[in-house]
Amino acid sequence: MDISISAYKNSIQNNSLNIGDIIYATNIKAGRNGSFILNVNGRNIEAFSKDLLYGNNIKLIVLKTNPLEVELLKQNNETMLHIGDKLSVKVLSSNNGMFSVEIGNKVYNAGILSYSDSAKIMAEVIKTEPLLTLKEINISPKQMALALIAKELTSFNQKEISNILKEFGAIHLSSFMADDIKKTLKNSGQFFEYKIAKGLSLNGDMKLAAYSQQNSSVENALNKLQIANALMGSDFFSFFENDELDFNDGIMRFVKNGNNTYSAYIKLNFTKIGETIISIMKHYDNTFLITVFSKVNITAELSRLKIKNCKVVWKEMCEKDKDFFTIKKENLKGMSGFERIG
């Protein structure tokens, strides 16, 4: 007998469940002392089971009521799916290593081995009981590479990456002079593989230092930043910091223009005027336009600057201007031929 449990009840009493009843858990998590917490119609229920229960939309049968013990309701796979079957599978969702999949217009809960994170896969049936287990087959090197990229992006956290690289010293800027900025970027670890491919010196490269020190957190942070930069196309993005100069941590972004030139955008947080954005772009043949965006009007101070071949102007900074320096995950998923599940 299928039962419906009212969401407004504070708890489910033992007498509201009977042995043999079928319940649907929209979500299952680990509880205490080997129990499981089942979410049924919006209420959390503690239950025990000999089965390993994790995932979403799980159909269960009641074995005992005091204490509550449940079992995965067998999907009758033996009459439909057989070990060794090779099937087209649509992956609907995932949670804690468990997957909701659609096979032949029927939905199953399954485990998937060697999964490439694609929404549609070809898979072989490895087991049918107690849980349907599939193994993805015919995975191309390109699919695996894209899957690894997607996996990195799911845990992309700009602030966390910046803090890791700052602590390691990978983005320390010794001064705000052009040569020092170039040196910081060159040795930031972003060009490590390029240097190897071109036979260039690796002296001072932060990714080499991370490998040498076996610092996996820095390696991962650099990998994520490299992937983000690769997916941003012609743009380049990097952090920098300095404890001695009159600003807090900063971000640099370079954007390639249509005429094979680059525009530079720098975000800083000065101790006196607060958050500031500086854009540098080619103005005319041999001149550059430098625009300083800030909340504080510093027109008078900028008018006293004399920089050769440069025009310097001030503009009031808007909140949306700062979004330009945030790498958003949704902008990093435009990978041709690749579809990820939710």
C-alpha positions in Angstrom: 0.0 0.0 0.0 1.4 3.5 -0.9 0.8 6.1 1.8 0.8 9.8 1.9 2.3 11.5 4.9 1.0 15.0 5.8 3.8 17.6 5.9 2.1 19.6 8.7 2.6 16.8 11.3 5.4 17.4 13.8 6.6 13.8 13.5 5.4 10.5 12.1 4.1 8.3 14.9 4.8 4.6 14.8 1.1 3.8 14.4 0.9 5.8 11.2 3.3 3.3 9.5 2.7 -0.4 9.0 5.0 -3.1 7.9 4.8 -3.4 4.2 4.0 0.3 3.6 5.8 2.0 0.8 7.3 5.5 1.4 9.1 7.9 -0.9 12.2 9.8 0.5 12.9 12.9 -1.5 16.3 13.1 0.2 18.4 10.8 2.4 21.3 11.7 4.6 23.4 9.9 7.2 22.1 10.2 10.8 23.6 9.2 14.1 24.6 5.7 15.3 24.2 4.2 11.8 20.7 5.6 11.2 19.5 7.6 8.2 17.5 10.8 8.0 14.7 10.4 5.4 12.9 13.5 4.1 9.3 12.4 3.4 6.8 15.0 2.4 8.9 17.8 3.9 9.5 16.0 7.3 12.7 14.4 8.5 12.3 10.8 9.8 15.0 8.8 11.5 15.2 5.2 10.2 17.6 2.2 10.1 18.4 0.0 7.2 20.8 -2.7 6.2 21.0 -1.1 2.7 23.3 1.9 2.0 20.8 4.7 1.6 21.9 8.0 -0.1 20.4 10.1 -2.8 17.2 11.6 -4.0 13.7 10.3 -4.7 14.2 6.8 -3.2 11.4 4.3 -2.9 11.5 2.3 0.4 9.4 -0.4 2.0 8.8 -0.5 5.8 10.2 -3.7 7.5 9.7 -2.7 11.1 8.0 0.2 12.9 9.7 0.4 16.3 12.4 1.4 15.7 11.6 2.2 12.1 13.5 0.0 9.7 13.3 0.3 5.9 14.7 -1.4 2.9 15.3 -0.3 -0.7 12.3 -1.3 -2.8 13.6 -3.6 -5.5 13.2 -2.2 -8.9 12.5 -5.5 -10.5 15.6 -5.0 -12.7 16.0 -8.6 -13.3 13.0 -8.7 -15.7 14.2 -5.6 -17.6 18.0 -5.2 -17.3 20.6 -7.8 -17.3 24.3 -7.8 -16.4 26.3 -7.1 -19.5 23.5 -5.1 -21.2 24.9 -2.0 -23.0 22.4 0.9 -22.8 21.8 4.5 -23.7 21.5 6.3 -20.3 20.3 9.8 -19.5 21.6 11.1 -16.2 19.0 13.3 -14.5 20.6 14.3 -11.3 23.3 13.2 -8.8 23.7 13.4 -5.0 26.5 11.9 -2.8 27.7 9.6 -5.6 24.2 8.3 -6.3 22.4 9.0 -9.6 18.9 9.3 -10.9 19.0 7.9 -14.5 16.5 7.4 -17.2 16.7 4.2 -19.3 14.0 3.4 -21.9 11.6 6.0 -20.4 11.9 4.5 -16.9 13.7 6.2 -14.0 16.2 4.3 -11.8 18.5 5.0 -8.9 22.0 3.8 -9.8 25.7 4.0 -9.2 27.9 4.8 -12.1 31.6 3.8 -12.4 34.1 5.7 -14.6 31.6 8.5 -15.0 32.6 11.4 -17.3 29.9 13.9 -15.9 28.1 14.0 -19.3 24.3 14.1 -19.2 24.0 11.4 -21.9 26.2 8.3 -21.8 26.5 4.7 -23.1 26.8 2.3 -20.1 27.1 -1.3 -19.3 25.1 -3.0 -16.6 27.5 -4.3 -13.9 25.0 -5.2 -11.2 21.2 -5.2 -10.9 20.9 -5.9 -7.1 20.7 -4.5 -4.5 21.4 -1.4 -6.5 21.6 -0.9 -10.2 25.3 -0.3 -11.0 26.5 1.0 -14.4 29.8 1.5 -16.0 30.3 4.2 -18.6 31.8 2.9 -21.8 33.2 4.4 -25.0 34.5 7.5 -23.2 36.7 9.5 -25.6 39.8 11.3 -24.4 38.1 14.6 -25.2 35.1 13.7 -23.0 37.4 12.8 -20.1 39.4 16.0 -20.5 36.2 18.0 -20.5 34.8 16.1 -17.5 38.0 16.9 -15.6 37.6 20.6 -16.5 34.0 20.6 -15.4 34.9 18.9 -12.1 37.4 21.7 -11.4 34.9 24.4 -12.2 32.2 23.0 -9.8 34.6 23.9 -6.9 35.8 27.3 -8.4 35.9 29.8 -5.6 37.6 33.1 -6.5 38.2 34.3 -3.0 39.5 31.0 -1.8 41.9 30.7 -4.7 43.1 34.3 -4.1 43.8 33.5 -0.4 45.7 30.3 -1.1 47.9 32.0 -3.7 48.5 35.0 -1.5 49.5 32.8 1.5 52.0 31.0 -0.8 53.4 34.3 -2.1 52.5 33.4 -5.7 50.9 36.8 -6.4 53.2 39.2 -4.5 53.8 42.4 -6.3 57.1 44.1 -5.3 56.1 47.5 -6.7 53.6 49.0 -9.1 56.2 49.5 -11.8 55.6 48.0 -15.2 58.6 45.7 -15.0 57.6 44.3 -11.6 54.0 43.7 -12.8 55.4 41.8 -15.8 57.7 39.7 -13.6 54.8 38.9 -11.2 52.5 37.8 -14.0 55.3 35.8 -15.8 56.2 33.8 -12.6 52.6 33.5 -11.4 52.4 29.9 -12.5 49.9 30.7 -15.2 52.5 30.2 -17.9 54.3 27.1 -16.5 53.4 24.7 -19.3 54.0 27.3 -21.9 57.5 27.8 -20.6 58.2 24.1 -20.7 56.8 23.8 -24.3 59.0 26.7 -25.4 62.1 25.6 -23.4 62.1 28.8 -21.4 63.6 29.2 -17.9 61.4 28.1 -15.0 63.4 30.0 -12.5 61.1 31.7 -10.0 57.9 30.1 -11.4 55.4 29.6 -8.6 53.9 26.4 -10.1 57.3 24.8 -10.1 57.7 25.9 -6.5 54.3 24.3 -5.7 55.3 21.1 -7.3 58.7 21.1 -5.6 57.1 21.6 -2.2 54.3 19.1 -3.0 51.8 21.8 -2.1 48.6 20.3 -3.5 46.3 23.2 -2.5 48.4 25.7 -4.4 48.7 23.3 -7.4 44.9 23.0 -7.5 44.4 26.7 -7.1 46.7 27.4 -10.0 45.1 24.7 -12.1 41.6 26.2 -11.5 42.9 29.7 -12.4 44.5 28.4 -15.6 41.3 26.6 -16.6 39.3 29.8 -16.0 41.7 31.8 -18.1 41.6 29.2 -20.9 37.8 29.4 -21.0 37.8 33.1 -21.0 39.3 33.0 -24.5 41.6 36.0 -25.2 41.2 37.5 -21.7 43.7 37.1 -19.0 42.9 37.2 -15.3 45.2 37.3 -12.2 45.4 38.4 -8.6 48.1 40.3 -6.9 48.8 41.6 -3.4 51.3 43.8 -1.5 51.5 44.5 2.2 53.9 47.5 2.0 52.3 49.7 -0.7 49.2 51.9 -0.1 46.6 49.4 -1.4 45.2 46.1 -0.4 44.9 43.1 -2.6 44.2 43.7 -6.3 43.0 42.0 -9.5 44.2 42.4 -13.0 42.3 41.6 -16.2 43.6 42.0 -19.7 41.2 42.0 -22.7 42.3 41.6 -26.2 41.0 44.2 -28.7 40.1 43.7 -32.3 43.3 45.4 -33.5 45.6 42.9 -31.7 46.2 45.3 -28.8 45.2 44.7 -25.2 43.4 46.9 -22.7 44.4 46.5 -19.0 41.9 46.7 -16.1 43.2 46.9 -12.5 41.0 46.7 -9.4 42.6 48.0 -6.1 41.5 49.0 -2.7 43.4 52.0 -1.6 43.6 52.8 2.1 42.4 56.4 1.6 40.0 56.5 -1.4 38.7 52.9 -1.1 37.9 50.6 -4.0 39.3 51.9 -7.3 39.3 50.6 -10.8 41.9 51.7 -13.4 41.5 51.0 -17.1 44.3 51.6 -19.6 43.6 51.4 -23.3 45.1 52.7 -26.5 43.7 56.1 -27.3 45.3 57.2 -30.6 48.4 56.0 -32.5 50.9 56.4 -29.7 48.8 57.7 -26.8 46.8 55.9 -24.1 43.7 56.8 -22.1 43.8 56.0 -18.4 40.4 56.1 -16.6 40.3 56.0 -12.9 36.9 54.9 -11.4 36.3 55.5 -7.7 33.6 56.6 -5.3 35.8 59.5 -4.1 36.2 62.3 -6.7 40.0 62.7 -7.3 39.8 64.8 -10.4 42.1 67.5 -8.8 44.7 65.0 -7.8 44.7 63.3 -11.2 45.0 66.7 -13.0 48.5 67.1 -11.4 49.7 63.8 -12.9 51.9 64.2 -15.9 52.4 60.8 -17.7 54.0 60.8 -21.1 51.7 60.0 -24.0 48.8 59.4 -21.6 45.5 61.2 -20.9 44.2 60.6 -17.3 40.5 61.1 -16.4 38.3 60.3 -13.4 34.8 58.7 -13.5 32.5 57.8 -10.6 32.5 54.0 -10.0 29.2 52.1 -10.0 28.7 48.7 -8.3 28.2 47.0 -11.6 31.8 48.0 -12.6 33.1 45.6 -10.0 31.3 42.6 -11.6 33.9 42.8 -14.4 36.4 41.4 -12.0 34.4 38.4 -10.8 34.7 35.1 -12.7 31.3 33.6 -12.7 30.9 29.9 -13.1 28.0 30.2 -15.6 30.4 32.1 -17.9 32.9 29.2 -17.8 30.7 26.5 -19.2 30.7 27.4 -22.8 32.6 24.3 -23.9 31.6 23.1 -27.3 30.1 19.6 -27.4 29.9 19.3 -23.7 26.7 19.1 -21.6 26.7 18.8 -17.8 24.0 17.8 -15.5 22.7 20.1 -13.0 
